[in-house]
Amino acid sequence: MATAGRDIVVPNVGGHSVPVLLGDGTGRFREAPGSPLPVVQRPFFTALGDVNRDGKLDIAADGNEANDVTVLLAR
């Protein structure tokens, strides 16, 4: 399991996805299972927070052109 603060979540500005890269503690990263995650059109910003208060970080991504937000709840 990945440790918080050592993983990367970055919007794919040219597409419809948010790749999640898990750190292995040695400076290397690999895509998380199911990554990249589908989101609104052309996400520009991402934010992490515990939206549903279950103790796990969730991902929010904005829609740069659609005025939409996708919220991805952690499992």
PDB file of N, CA, C, O and CB in Angstrom:
ATOM      1  N   MET A   1       0.840  -1.180   0.000  1.00  0.00           N
ATOM      2  CA  MET A   1       0.000   0.000   0.000  1.00  0.00           C
ATOM      3  C   MET A   1       0.884   1.241   0.000  1.00  0.00           C
ATOM      4  O   MET A   1       1.904   1.285   0.687  1.00  0.00           O
ATOM      5  CB  MET A   1      -0.955  -0.001   1.215  1.00  0.00           C
ATOM      6  N   ALA A   2       0.491   2.238  -0.766  1.00  0.00           N
ATOM      7  CA  ALA A   2       1.271   3.464  -0.895  1.00  0.00           C
ATOM      8  C   ALA A   2       1.140   4.327   0.352  1.00  0.00           C
ATOM      9  O   ALA A   2       0.113   4.316   1.030  1.00  0.00           O
ATOM     10  CB  ALA A   2       0.828   4.252  -2.128  1.00  0.00           C
ATOM     11  N   THR A   3       2.180   5.059   0.633  1.00  0.00           N
ATOM     12  CA  THR A   3       2.184   5.971   1.763  1.00  0.00           C
ATOM     13  C   THR A   3       1.781   7.356   1.299  1.00  0.00           C
ATOM     14  O   THR A   3       2.298   7.844   0.295  1.00  0.00           O
ATOM     15  CB  THR A   3       3.562   6.005   2.437  1.00  0.00           C
ATOM     16  N   ALA A   4       0.869   7.998   2.008  1.00  0.00           N
ATOM     17  CA  ALA A   4       0.428   9.347   1.642  1.00  0.00           C
ATOM     18  C   ALA A   4       1.627  10.282   1.601  1.00  0.00           C
ATOM     19  O   ALA A   4       2.521  10.206   2.443  1.00  0.00           O
ATOM     20  CB  ALA A   4      -0.638   9.875   2.640  1.00  0.00           C
ATOM     21  N   GLY A   5       1.631  11.165   0.609  1.00  0.00           N
ATOM     22  CA  GLY A   5       2.724  12.106   0.468  1.00  0.00           C
ATOM     23  C   GLY A   5       3.836  11.627  -0.442  1.00  0.00           C
ATOM     24  O   GLY A   5       4.754  12.386  -0.749  1.00  0.00           O
ATOM     25  N   ARG A   6       3.768  10.379  -0.878  1.00  0.00           N
ATOM     26  CA  ARG A   6       4.794   9.845  -1.761  1.00  0.00           C
ATOM     27  C   ARG A   6       4.221   9.410  -3.099  1.00  0.00           C
ATOM     28  O   ARG A   6       4.900   8.745  -3.881  1.00  0.00           O
ATOM     29  CB  ARG A   6       5.494   8.683  -1.100  1.00  0.00           C
ATOM     30  N   ASP A   7       3.015   9.769  -3.357  1.00  0.00           N
ATOM     31  CA  ASP A   7       2.358   9.417  -4.601  1.00  0.00           C
ATOM     32  C   ASP A   7       2.096  10.695  -5.398  1.00  0.00           C
ATOM     33  O   ASP A   7       2.182  11.798  -4.858  1.00  0.00           O
ATOM     34  CB  ASP A   7       1.036   8.642  -4.332  1.00  0.00           C
ATOM     35  N   ILE A   8       1.779  10.541  -6.674  1.00  0.00           N
ATOM     36  CA  ILE A   8       1.550  11.694  -7.538  1.00  0.00           C
ATOM     37  C   ILE A   8       0.191  11.564  -8.214  1.00  0.00           C
ATOM     38  O   ILE A   8      -0.150  10.510  -8.750  1.00  0.00           O
ATOM     39  CB  ILE A   8       2.675  11.825  -8.594  1.00  0.00           C
ATOM     40  N   VAL A   9      -0.577  12.641  -8.183  1.00  0.00           N
ATOM     41  CA  VAL A   9      -1.837  12.751  -8.918  1.00  0.00           C
ATOM     42  C   VAL A   9      -1.696  13.991  -9.789  1.00  0.00           C
ATOM     43  O   VAL A   9      -1.447  15.085  -9.283  1.00  0.00           O
ATOM     44  CB  VAL A   9      -3.104  12.843  -7.945  1.00  0.00           C
ATOM     45  N   VAL A  10      -1.856  13.819 -11.095  1.00  0.00           N
ATOM     46  CA  VAL A  10      -1.630  14.940 -12.005  1.00  0.00           C
ATOM     47  C   VAL A  10      -2.696  14.924 -13.102  1.00  0.00           C
ATOM     48  O   VAL A  10      -2.981  13.865 -13.661  1.00  0.00           O
ATOM     49  CB  VAL A  10      -0.200  14.876 -12.624  1.00  0.00           C
ATOM     50  N   PRO A  11      -3.291  16.082 -13.420  1.00  0.00           N
ATOM     51  CA  PRO A  11      -4.300  16.107 -14.479  1.00  0.00           C
ATOM     52  C   PRO A  11      -3.665  15.930 -15.850  1.00  0.00           C
ATOM     53  O   PRO A  11      -2.573  16.436 -16.105  1.00  0.00           O
ATOM     54  CB  PRO A  11      -5.086  17.415 -14.434  1.00  0.00           C
ATOM     55  N   ASN A  12      -4.341  15.220 -16.720  1.00  0.00           N
ATOM     56  CA  ASN A  12      -3.934  15.073 -18.118  1.00  0.00           C
ATOM     57  C   ASN A  12      -4.664  16.173 -18.884  1.00  0.00           C
ATOM     58  O   ASN A  12      -5.771  15.962 -19.379  1.00  0.00           O
ATOM     59  CB  ASN A  12      -4.269  13.619 -18.696  1.00  0.00           C
ATOM     60  N   VAL A  13      -4.046  17.337 -18.980  1.00  0.00           N
ATOM     61  CA  VAL A  13      -4.682  18.535 -19.526  1.00  0.00           C
ATOM     62  C   VAL A  13      -5.192  18.309 -20.944  1.00  0.00           C
ATOM     63  O   VAL A  13      -6.208  18.892 -21.325  1.00  0.00           O
ATOM     64  CB  VAL A  13      -3.705  19.701 -19.509  1.00  0.00           C
ATOM     65  N   GLY A  14      -4.529  17.495 -21.721  1.00  0.00           N
ATOM     66  CA  GLY A  14      -4.938  17.266 -23.098  1.00  0.00           C
ATOM     67  C   GLY A  14      -5.955  16.155 -23.270  1.00  0.00           C
ATOM     68  O   GLY A  14      -6.323  15.848 -24.404  1.00  0.00           O
ATOM     69  N   GLY A  15      -6.419  15.547 -22.209  1.00  0.00           N
ATOM     70  CA  GLY A  15      -7.315  14.405 -22.324  1.00  0.00           C
ATOM     71  C   GLY A  15      -8.459  14.447 -21.339  1.00  0.00           C
ATOM     72  O   GLY A  15      -8.931  15.512 -20.942  1.00  0.00           O
ATOM     73  N   HIS A  16      -8.888  13.271 -20.957  1.00  0.00           N
ATOM     74  CA  HIS A  16     -10.034  13.110 -20.060  1.00  0.00           C
ATOM     75  C   HIS A  16      -9.660  12.197 -18.901  1.00  0.00           C
ATOM     76  O   HIS A  16     -10.444  11.323 -18.529  1.00  0.00           O
ATOM     77  CB  HIS A  16     -11.255  12.543 -20.822  1.00  0.00           C
ATOM     78  N   SER A  17      -8.478  12.384 -18.326  1.00  0.00           N
ATOM     79  CA  SER A  17      -8.054  11.454 -17.294  1.00  0.00           C
ATOM     80  C   SER A  17      -7.135  12.105 -16.269  1.00  0.00           C
ATOM     81  O   SER A  17      -6.587  13.187 -16.482  1.00  0.00           O
ATOM     82  CB  SER A  17      -7.362  10.274 -17.923  1.00  0.00           C
ATOM     83  N   VAL A  18      -6.988  11.405 -15.149  1.00  0.00           N
ATOM     84  CA  VAL A  18      -6.062  11.793 -14.091  1.00  0.00           C
ATOM     85  C   VAL A  18      -5.220  10.568 -13.764  1.00  0.00           C
ATOM     86  O   VAL A  18      -5.708   9.635 -13.127  1.00  0.00           O
ATOM     87  CB  VAL A  18      -6.820  12.333 -12.815  1.00  0.00           C
ATOM     88  N   PRO A  19      -3.958  10.559 -14.194  1.00  0.00           N
ATOM     89  CA  PRO A  19      -3.080   9.457 -13.813  1.00  0.00           C
ATOM     90  C   PRO A  19      -2.736   9.519 -12.326  1.00  0.00           C
ATOM     91  O   PRO A  19      -2.523  10.598 -11.773  1.00  0.00           O
ATOM     92  CB  PRO A  19      -1.798   9.481 -14.654  1.00  0.00           C
ATOM     93  N   VAL A  20      -2.685   8.360 -11.691  1.00  0.00           N
ATOM     94  CA  VAL A  20      -2.267   8.245 -10.298  1.00  0.00           C
ATOM     95  C   VAL A  20      -1.011   7.384 -10.301  1.00  0.00           C
ATOM     96  O   VAL A  20      -1.039   6.231 -10.733  1.00  0.00           O
ATOM     97  CB  VAL A  20      -3.408   7.625  -9.380  1.00  0.00           C
ATOM     98  N   LEU A  21       0.085   7.948  -9.819  1.00  0.00           N
ATOM     99  CA  LEU A  21       1.367   7.244  -9.785  1.00  0.00           C
ATOM    100  C   LEU A  21       1.734   6.960  -8.335  1.00  0.00           C
ATOM    101  O   LEU A  21       1.775   7.868  -7.505  1.00  0.00           O
ATOM    102  CB  LEU A  21       2.485   8.074 -10.488  1.00  0.00           C
ATOM    103  N   LEU A  22       1.998   5.694  -8.039  1.00  0.00           N
ATOM    104  CA  LEU A  22       2.331   5.284  -6.679  1.00  0.00           C
ATOM    105  C   LEU A  22       3.840   5.228  -6.507  1.00  0.00           C
ATOM    106  O   LEU A  22       4.535   4.600  -7.306  1.00  0.00           O
ATOM    107  CB  LEU A  22       1.700   3.919  -6.348  1.00  0.00           C
ATOM    108  N   GLY A  23       4.349   5.880  -5.471  1.00  0.00           N
ATOM    109  CA  GLY A  23       5.781   5.863  -5.181  1.00  0.00           C
ATOM    110  C   GLY A  23       6.171   4.591  -4.464  1.00  0.00           C
ATOM    111  O   GLY A  23       5.412   4.058  -3.654  1.00  0.00           O
ATOM    112  N   ASP A  24       7.381   4.104  -4.774  1.00  0.00           N
ATOM    113  CA  ASP A  24       7.846   2.882  -4.113  1.00  0.00           C
ATOM    114  C   ASP A  24       8.837   3.173  -2.987  1.00  0.00           C
ATOM    115  O   ASP A  24       9.401   2.249  -2.401  1.00  0.00           O
ATOM    116  CB  ASP A  24       8.488   1.954  -5.130  1.00  0.00           C
ATOM    117  N   GLY A  25       9.053   4.474  -2.681  1.00  0.00           N
ATOM    118  CA  GLY A  25       9.948   4.845  -1.601  1.00  0.00           C
ATOM    119  C   GLY A  25      11.396   5.015  -2.036  1.00  0.00           C
ATOM    120  O   GLY A  25      12.236   5.435  -1.240  1.00  0.00           O
ATOM    121  N   THR A  26      11.701   4.692  -3.303  1.00  0.00           N
ATOM    122  CA  THR A  26      13.069   4.832  -3.806  1.00  0.00           C
ATOM    123  C   THR A  26      13.184   5.912  -4.873  1.00  0.00           C
ATOM    124  O   THR A  26      14.227   6.048  -5.513  1.00  0.00           O
ATOM    125  CB  THR A  26      13.553   3.510  -4.367  1.00  0.00           C
ATOM    126  N   GLY A  27      12.105   6.688  -5.070  1.00  0.00           N
ATOM    127  CA  GLY A  27      12.109   7.716  -6.096  1.00  0.00           C
ATOM    128  C   GLY A  27      11.515   7.260  -7.413  1.00  0.00           C
ATOM    129  O   GLY A  27      11.483   8.022  -8.379  1.00  0.00           O
ATOM    130  N   ARG A  28      11.044   6.023  -7.460  1.00  0.00           N
ATOM    131  CA  ARG A  28      10.406   5.494  -8.668  1.00  0.00           C
ATOM    132  C   ARG A  28       8.904   5.438  -8.467  1.00  0.00           C
ATOM    133  O   ARG A  28       8.411   5.338  -7.343  1.00  0.00           O
ATOM    134  CB  ARG A  28      10.957   4.091  -9.019  1.00  0.00           C
ATOM    135  N   PHE A  29       8.183   5.507  -9.586  1.00  0.00           N
ATOM    136  CA  PHE A  29       6.729   5.507  -9.550  1.00  0.00           C
ATOM    137  C   PHE A  29       6.181   4.529 -10.576  1.00  0.00           C
ATOM    138  O   PHE A  29       6.805   4.269 -11.605  1.00  0.00           O
ATOM    139  CB  PHE A  29       6.180   6.917  -9.805  1.00  0.00           C
ATOM    140  N   ARG A  30       4.996   3.988 -10.277  1.00  0.00           N
ATOM    141  CA  ARG A  30       4.283   3.124 -11.224  1.00  0.00           C
ATOM    142  C   ARG A  30       2.817   3.522 -11.190  1.00  0.00           C
ATOM    143  O   ARG A  30       2.319   4.033 -10.186  1.00  0.00           O
ATOM    144  CB  ARG A  30       4.469   1.595 -10.879  1.00  0.00           C
ATOM    145  N   GLU A  31       2.134   3.278 -12.308  1.00  0.00           N
ATOM    146  CA  GLU A  31       0.711   3.625 -12.346  1.00  0.00           C
ATOM    147  C   GLU A  31      -0.066   2.734 -11.385  1.00  0.00           C
ATOM    148  O   GLU A  31       0.191   1.535 -11.281  1.00  0.00           O
ATOM    149  CB  GLU A  31       0.147   3.491 -13.782  1.00  0.00           C
ATOM    150  N   ALA A  32      -1.009   3.338 -10.693  1.00  0.00           N
ATOM    151  CA  ALA A  32      -1.884   2.600  -9.790  1.00  0.00           C
ATOM    152  C   ALA A  32      -2.828   1.726 -10.613  1.00  0.00           C
ATOM    153  O   ALA A  32      -3.124   2.058 -11.760  1.00  0.00           O
ATOM    154  CB  ALA A  32      -2.686   3.570  -8.872  1.00  0.00           C
ATOM    155  N   PRO A  33      -3.305   0.614 -10.049  1.00  0.00           N
ATOM    156  CA  PRO A  33      -4.296  -0.200 -10.761  1.00  0.00           C
ATOM    157  C   PRO A  33      -5.501   0.653 -11.145  1.00  0.00           C
ATOM    158  O   PRO A  33      -6.027   1.399 -10.319  1.00  0.00           O
ATOM    159  CB  PRO A  33      -4.743  -1.401  -9.893  1.00  0.00           C
ATOM    160  N   GLY A  34      -5.932   0.543 -12.385  1.00  0.00           N
ATOM    161  CA  GLY A  34      -7.075   1.310 -12.863  1.00  0.00           C
ATOM    162  C   GLY A  34      -6.725   2.703 -13.348  1.00  0.00           C
ATOM    163  O   GLY A  34      -7.594   3.421 -13.843  1.00  0.00           O
ATOM    164  N   SER A  35      -5.468   3.094 -13.215  1.00  0.00           N
ATOM    165  CA  SER A  35      -5.019   4.418 -13.650  1.00  0.00           C
ATOM    166  C   SER A  35      -4.639   4.375 -15.126  1.00  0.00           C
ATOM    167  O   SER A  35      -4.106   3.371 -15.598  1.00  0.00           O
ATOM    168  CB  SER A  35      -3.820   4.905 -12.795  1.00  0.00           C
ATOM    169  N   PRO A  36      -4.904   5.437 -15.848  1.00  0.00           N
ATOM    170  CA  PRO A  36      -5.458   6.718 -15.446  1.00  0.00           C
ATOM    171  C   PRO A  36      -6.966   6.639 -15.224  1.00  0.00           C
ATOM    172  O   PRO A  36      -7.657   5.827 -15.839  1.00  0.00           O
ATOM    173  CB  PRO A  36      -5.141   7.771 -16.488  1.00  0.00           C
ATOM    174  N   LEU A  37      -7.458   7.492 -14.338  1.00  0.00           N
ATOM    175  CA  LEU A  37      -8.874   7.506 -13.986  1.00  0.00           C
ATOM    176  C   LEU A  37      -9.629   8.486 -14.881  1.00  0.00           C
ATOM    177  O   LEU A  37      -9.153   9.598 -15.110  1.00  0.00           O
ATOM    178  CB  LEU A  37      -9.063   7.877 -12.498  1.00  0.00           C
ATOM    179  N   PRO A  38     -10.797   8.093 -15.391  1.00  0.00           N
ATOM    180  CA  PRO A  38     -11.566   8.994 -16.258  1.00  0.00           C
ATOM    181  C   PRO A  38     -12.193  10.139 -15.463  1.00  0.00           C
ATOM    182  O   PRO A  38     -12.741   9.937 -14.380  1.00  0.00           O
ATOM    183  CB  PRO A  38     -12.661   8.214 -16.996  1.00  0.00           C
ATOM    184  N   VAL A  39     -12.098  11.344 -16.027  1.00  0.00           N
ATOM    185  CA  VAL A  39     -12.680  12.536 -15.396  1.00  0.00           C
ATOM    186  C   VAL A  39     -13.290  13.420 -16.476  1.00  0.00           C
ATOM    187  O   VAL A  39     -13.367  13.034 -17.643  1.00  0.00           O
ATOM    188  CB  VAL A  39     -11.606  13.326 -14.578  1.00  0.00           C
ATOM    189  N   VAL A  40     -13.720  14.606 -16.073  1.00  0.00           N
ATOM    190  CA  VAL A  40     -14.324  15.571 -16.992  1.00  0.00           C
ATOM    191  C   VAL A  40     -13.334  15.956 -18.086  1.00  0.00           C
ATOM    192  O   VAL A  40     -12.144  15.650 -18.004  1.00  0.00           O
ATOM    193  CB  VAL A  40     -14.793  16.827 -16.231  1.00  0.00           C
ATOM    194  N   GLN A  41     -13.843  16.624 -19.098  1.00  0.00           N
ATOM    195  CA  GLN A  41     -13.019  17.007 -20.233  1.00  0.00           C
ATOM    196  C   GLN A  41     -11.912  17.974 -19.844  1.00  0.00           C
ATOM    197  O   GLN A  41     -12.161  18.986 -19.189  1.00  0.00           O
ATOM    198  CB  GLN A  41     -13.876  17.622 -21.305  1.00  0.00           C
ATOM    199  N   ARG A  42     -10.703  17.659 -20.247  1.00  0.00           N
ATOM    200  CA  ARG A  42      -9.526  18.503 -20.081  1.00  0.00           C
ATOM    201  C   ARG A  42      -9.349  19.042 -18.663  1.00  0.00           C
ATOM    202  O   ARG A  42      -9.438  20.251 -18.449  1.00  0.00           O
ATOM    203  CB  ARG A  42      -9.599  19.647 -21.035  1.00  0.00           C
ATOM    204  N   PRO A  43      -9.101  18.172 -17.705  1.00  0.00           N
ATOM    205  CA  PRO A  43      -8.881  18.651 -16.339  1.00  0.00           C
ATOM    206  C   PRO A  43      -7.628  19.516 -16.267  1.00  0.00           C
ATOM    207  O   PRO A  43      -6.618  19.211 -16.901  1.00  0.00           O
ATOM    208  CB  PRO A  43      -8.765  17.468 -15.364  1.00  0.00           C
ATOM    209  N   PHE A  44      -7.695  20.581 -15.504  1.00  0.00           N
ATOM    210  CA  PHE A  44      -6.559  21.493 -15.376  1.00  0.00           C
ATOM    211  C   PHE A  44      -5.982  21.479 -13.965  1.00  0.00           C
ATOM    212  O   PHE A  44      -4.770  21.598 -13.786  1.00  0.00           O
ATOM    213  CB  PHE A  44      -6.976  22.909 -15.751  1.00  0.00           C
ATOM    214  N   PHE A  45      -6.841  21.336 -12.972  1.00  0.00           N
ATOM    215  CA  PHE A  45      -6.411  21.287 -11.578  1.00  0.00           C
ATOM    216  C   PHE A  45      -6.934  20.018 -10.923  1.00  0.00           C
ATOM    217  O   PHE A  45      -7.988  19.503 -11.296  1.00  0.00           O
ATOM    218  CB  PHE A  45      -6.894  22.534 -10.808  1.00  0.00           C
ATOM    219  N   THR A  46      -6.191  19.522  -9.945  1.00  0.00           N
ATOM    220  CA  THR A  46      -6.665  18.432  -9.095  1.00  0.00           C
ATOM    221  C   THR A  46      -6.494  18.861  -7.643  1.00  0.00           C
ATOM    222  O   THR A  46      -5.631  19.677  -7.317  1.00  0.00           O
ATOM    223  CB  THR A  46      -5.892  17.096  -9.388  1.00  0.00           C
ATOM    224  N   ALA A  47      -7.316  18.305  -6.793  1.00  0.00           N
ATOM    225  CA  ALA A  47      -7.220  18.551  -5.360  1.00  0.00           C
ATOM    226  C   ALA A  47      -7.484  17.250  -4.630  1.00  0.00           C
ATOM    227  O   ALA A  47      -8.262  16.421  -5.101  1.00  0.00           O
ATOM    228  CB  ALA A  47      -8.214  19.655  -4.906  1.00  0.00           C
ATOM    229  N   LEU A  48      -6.855  17.065  -3.505  1.00  0.00           N
ATOM    230  CA  LEU A  48      -7.050  15.879  -2.678  1.00  0.00           C
ATOM    231  C   LEU A  48      -7.666  16.290  -1.356  1.00  0.00           C
ATOM    232  O   LEU A  48      -7.317  17.323  -0.785  1.00  0.00           O
ATOM    233  CB  LEU A  48      -5.717  15.130  -2.451  1.00  0.00           C
ATOM    234  N   GLY A  49      -8.585  15.471  -0.878  1.00  0.00           N
ATOM    235  CA  GLY A  49      -9.218  15.721   0.412  1.00  0.00           C
ATOM    236  C   GLY A  49     -10.139  14.577   0.755  1.00  0.00           C
ATOM    237  O   GLY A  49     -10.515  13.797  -0.121  1.00  0.00           O
ATOM    238  N   ASP A  50     -10.500  14.467   1.987  1.00  0.00           N
ATOM    239  CA  ASP A  50     -11.403  13.412   2.443  1.00  0.00           C
ATOM    240  C   ASP A  50     -12.838  13.912   2.330  1.00  0.00           C
ATOM    241  O   ASP A  50     -13.423  14.357   3.318  1.00  0.00           O
ATOM    242  CB  ASP A  50     -11.076  12.982   3.908  1.00  0.00           C
ATOM    243  N   VAL A  51     -13.400  13.841   1.138  1.00  0.00           N
ATOM    244  CA  VAL A  51     -14.719  14.403   0.843  1.00  0.00           C
ATOM    245  C   VAL A  51     -15.827  13.728   1.650  1.00  0.00           C
ATOM    246  O   VAL A  51     -16.709  14.408   2.175  1.00  0.00           O
ATOM    247  CB  VAL A  51     -15.017  14.276  -0.642  1.00  0.00           C
ATOM    248  N   ASN A  52     -15.790  12.406   1.754  1.00  0.00           N
ATOM    249  CA  ASN A  52     -16.868  11.681   2.422  1.00  0.00           C
ATOM    250  C   ASN A  52     -16.508  11.235   3.843  1.00  0.00           C
ATOM    251  O   ASN A  52     -17.216  10.419   4.433  1.00  0.00           O
ATOM    252  CB  ASN A  52     -17.249  10.479   1.601  1.00  0.00           C
ATOM    253  N   ARG A  53     -15.426  11.760   4.385  1.00  0.00           N
ATOM    254  CA  ARG A  53     -15.007  11.531   5.774  1.00  0.00           C
ATOM    255  C   ARG A  53     -14.851  10.055   6.147  1.00  0.00           C
ATOM    256  O   ARG A  53     -15.285   9.617   7.212  1.00  0.00           O
ATOM    257  CB  ARG A  53     -15.999  12.165   6.701  1.00  0.00           C
ATOM    258  N   ASP A  54     -14.223   9.304   5.245  1.00  0.00           N
ATOM    259  CA  ASP A  54     -13.973   7.892   5.542  1.00  0.00           C
ATOM    260  C   ASP A  54     -12.511   7.621   5.890  1.00  0.00           C
ATOM    261  O   ASP A  54     -12.112   6.469   6.057  1.00  0.00           O
ATOM    262  CB  ASP A  54     -14.383   7.033   4.359  1.00  0.00           C
ATOM    263  N   GLY A  55     -11.711   8.692   5.999  1.00  0.00           N
ATOM    264  CA  GLY A  55     -10.306   8.550   6.345  1.00  0.00           C
ATOM    265  C   GLY A  55      -9.393   8.315   5.159  1.00  0.00           C
ATOM    266  O   GLY A  55      -8.191   8.124   5.344  1.00  0.00           O
ATOM    267  N   LYS A  56      -9.925   8.322   3.945  1.00  0.00           N
ATOM    268  CA  LYS A  56      -9.129   8.105   2.733  1.00  0.00           C
ATOM    269  C   LYS A  56      -9.179   9.351   1.861  1.00  0.00           C
ATOM    270  O   LYS A  56     -10.205  10.026   1.784  1.00  0.00           O
ATOM    271  CB  LYS A  56      -9.640   6.869   1.945  1.00  0.00           C
ATOM    272  N   LEU A  57      -8.050   9.652   1.199  1.00  0.00           N
ATOM    273  CA  LEU A  57      -7.999  10.816   0.321  1.00  0.00           C
ATOM    274  C   LEU A  57      -8.770  10.555  -0.969  1.00  0.00           C
ATOM    275  O   LEU A  57      -8.581   9.530  -1.623  1.00  0.00           O
ATOM    276  CB  LEU A  57      -6.546  11.185   0.005  1.00  0.00           C
ATOM    277  N   ASP A  58      -9.632  11.486  -1.322  1.00  0.00           N
ATOM    278  CA  ASP A  58     -10.399  11.438  -2.565  1.00  0.00           C
ATOM    279  C   ASP A  58      -9.788  12.463  -3.523  1.00  0.00           C
ATOM    280  O   ASP A  58      -9.048  13.350  -3.100  1.00  0.00           O
ATOM    281  CB  ASP A  58     -11.933  11.727  -2.311  1.00  0.00           C
ATOM    282  N   ILE A  59     -10.101  12.337  -4.811  1.00  0.00           N
ATOM    283  CA  ILE A  59      -9.553  13.230  -5.826  1.00  0.00           C
ATOM    284  C   ILE A  59     -10.679  14.034  -6.451  1.00  0.00           C
ATOM    285  O   ILE A  59     -11.727  13.489  -6.799  1.00  0.00           O
ATOM    286  CB  ILE A  59      -8.782  12.437  -6.908  1.00  0.00           C
ATOM    287  N   ALA A  60     -10.455  15.334  -6.590  1.00  0.00           N
ATOM    288  CA  ALA A  60     -11.380  16.198  -7.326  1.00  0.00           C
ATOM    289  C   ALA A  60     -10.607  16.786  -8.501  1.00  0.00           C
ATOM    290  O   ALA A  60      -9.466  17.221  -8.350  1.00  0.00           O
ATOM    291  CB  ALA A  60     -11.985  17.336  -6.403  1.00  0.00           C
ATOM    292  N   ALA A  61     -11.242  16.795  -9.677  1.00  0.00           N
ATOM    293  CA  ALA A  61     -10.622  17.364 -10.876  1.00  0.00           C
ATOM    294  C   ALA A  61     -11.618  18.286 -11.552  1.00  0.00           C
ATOM    295  O   ALA A  61     -12.790  17.947 -11.714  1.00  0.00           O
ATOM    296  CB  ALA A  61     -10.150  16.249 -11.855  1.00  0.00           C
ATOM    297  N   ASP A  62     -11.131  19.469 -11.949  1.00  0.00           N
ATOM    298  CA  ASP A  62     -12.017  20.430 -12.601  1.00  0.00           C
ATOM    299  C   ASP A  62     -12.084  20.160 -14.098  1.00  0.00           C
ATOM    300  O   ASP A  62     -11.203  19.513 -14.664  1.00  0.00           O
ATOM    301  CB  ASP A  62     -11.543  21.869 -12.340  1.00  0.00           C
ATOM    302  N   GLY A  63     -13.132  20.660 -14.728  1.00  0.00           N
ATOM    303  CA  GLY A  63     -13.253  20.599 -16.178  1.00  0.00           C
ATOM    304  C   GLY A  63     -12.900  21.954 -16.750  1.00  0.00           C
ATOM    305  O   GLY A  63     -13.673  22.904 -16.627  1.00  0.00           O
ATOM    306  N   ASN A  64     -11.757  22.049 -17.362  1.00  0.00           N
ATOM    307  CA  ASN A  64     -11.233  23.328 -17.829  1.00  0.00           C
ATOM    308  C   ASN A  64     -12.178  24.045 -18.787  1.00  0.00           C
ATOM    309  O   ASN A  64     -12.242  25.275 -18.786  1.00  0.00           O
ATOM    310  CB  ASN A  64      -9.906  23.117 -18.498  1.00  0.00           C
ATOM    311  N   GLU A  65     -12.906  23.295 -19.599  1.00  0.00           N
ATOM    312  CA  GLU A  65     -13.775  23.921 -20.595  1.00  0.00           C
ATOM    313  C   GLU A  65     -15.261  23.724 -20.313  1.00  0.00           C
ATOM    314  O   GLU A  65     -16.096  24.401 -20.912  1.00  0.00           O
ATOM    315  CB  GLU A  65     -13.455  23.378 -21.954  1.00  0.00           C
ATOM    316  N   ALA A  66     -15.600  22.808 -19.412  1.00  0.00           N
ATOM    317  CA  ALA A  66     -16.999  22.444 -19.229  1.00  0.00           C
ATOM    318  C   ALA A  66     -17.619  22.982 -17.939  1.00  0.00           C
ATOM    319  O   ALA A  66     -18.809  22.772 -17.705  1.00  0.00           O
ATOM    320  CB  ALA A  66     -17.128  20.961 -19.252  1.00  0.00           C
ATOM    321  N   ASN A  67     -16.846  23.668 -17.099  1.00  0.00           N
ATOM    322  CA  ASN A  67     -17.339  24.143 -15.805  1.00  0.00           C
ATOM    323  C   ASN A  67     -17.919  23.005 -14.976  1.00  0.00           C
ATOM    324  O   ASN A  67     -18.953  23.157 -14.326  1.00  0.00           O
ATOM    325  CB  ASN A  67     -18.394  25.226 -16.005  1.00  0.00           C
ATOM    326  N   ASP A  68     -17.242  21.869 -15.007  1.00  0.00           N
ATOM    327  CA  ASP A  68     -17.654  20.683 -14.263  1.00  0.00           C
ATOM    328  C   ASP A  68     -16.538  20.270 -13.309  1.00  0.00           C
ATOM    329  O   ASP A  68     -15.386  20.675 -13.462  1.00  0.00           O
ATOM    330  CB  ASP A  68     -18.011  19.520 -15.226  1.00  0.00           C
ATOM    331  N   VAL A  69     -16.905  19.455 -12.323  1.00  0.00           N
ATOM    332  CA  VAL A  69     -15.933  18.867 -11.413  1.00  0.00           C
ATOM    333  C   VAL A  69     -16.255  17.387 -11.298  1.00  0.00           C
ATOM    334  O   VAL A  69     -17.417  17.004 -11.161  1.00  0.00           O
ATOM    335  CB  VAL A  69     -15.953  19.569 -10.009  1.00  0.00           C
ATOM    336  N   THR A  70     -15.216  16.555 -11.355  1.00  0.00           N
ATOM    337  CA  THR A  70     -15.366  15.126 -11.098  1.00  0.00           C
ATOM    338  C   THR A  70     -14.764  14.855  -9.734  1.00  0.00           C
ATOM    339  O   THR A  70     -13.657  15.307  -9.443  1.00  0.00           O
ATOM    340  CB  THR A  70     -14.682  14.251 -12.213  1.00  0.00           C
ATOM    341  N   VAL A  71     -15.487  14.117  -8.889  1.00  0.00           N
ATOM    342  CA  VAL A  71     -14.973  13.695  -7.600  1.00  0.00           C
ATOM    343  C   VAL A  71     -14.843  12.175  -7.631  1.00  0.00           C
ATOM    344  O   VAL A  71     -15.816  11.455  -7.855  1.00  0.00           O
ATOM    345  CB  VAL A  71     -15.901  14.171  -6.427  1.00  0.00           C
ATOM    346  N   LEU A  72     -13.626  11.709  -7.401  1.00  0.00           N
ATOM    347  CA  LEU A  72     -13.335  10.278  -7.390  1.00  0.00           C
ATOM    348  C   LEU A  72     -13.115   9.858  -5.940  1.00  0.00           C
ATOM    349  O   LEU A  72     -12.146  10.278  -5.307  1.00  0.00           O
ATOM    350  CB  LEU A  72     -12.082   9.937  -8.281  1.00  0.00           C
ATOM    351  N   LEU A  73     -14.014   9.030  -5.415  1.00  0.00           N
ATOM    352  CA  LEU A  73     -13.906   8.582  -4.028  1.00  0.00           C
ATOM    353  C   LEU A  73     -12.955   7.402  -3.922  1.00  0.00           C
ATOM    354  O   LEU A  73     -13.025   6.467  -4.720  1.00  0.00           O
ATOM    355  CB  LEU A  73     -15.284   8.203  -3.471  1.00  0.00           C
ATOM    356  N   ALA A  74     -12.064   7.446  -2.934  1.00  0.00           N
ATOM    357  CA  ALA A  74     -11.126   6.355  -2.705  1.00  0.00           C
ATOM    358  C   ALA A  74     -11.892   5.115  -2.262  1.00  0.00           C
ATOM    359  O   ALA A  74     -12.938   5.197  -1.620  1.00  0.00           O
ATOM    360  CB  ALA A  74     -10.063   6.750  -1.650  1.00  0.00           C
ATOM    361  N   ARG A  75     -11.341   3.982  -2.622  1.00  0.00           N
ATOM    362  CA  ARG A  75     -11.967   2.713  -2.208  1.00  0.00           C
ATOM    363  C   ARG A  75     -11.299   2.159  -0.985  1.00  0.00           C
ATOM    364  O   ARG A  75     -11.690   1.100  -0.494  1.00  0.00           O
ATOM    365  CB  ARG A  75     -11.913   1.684  -3.330  1.00  0.00           C
TER     366      ARG A  75
END
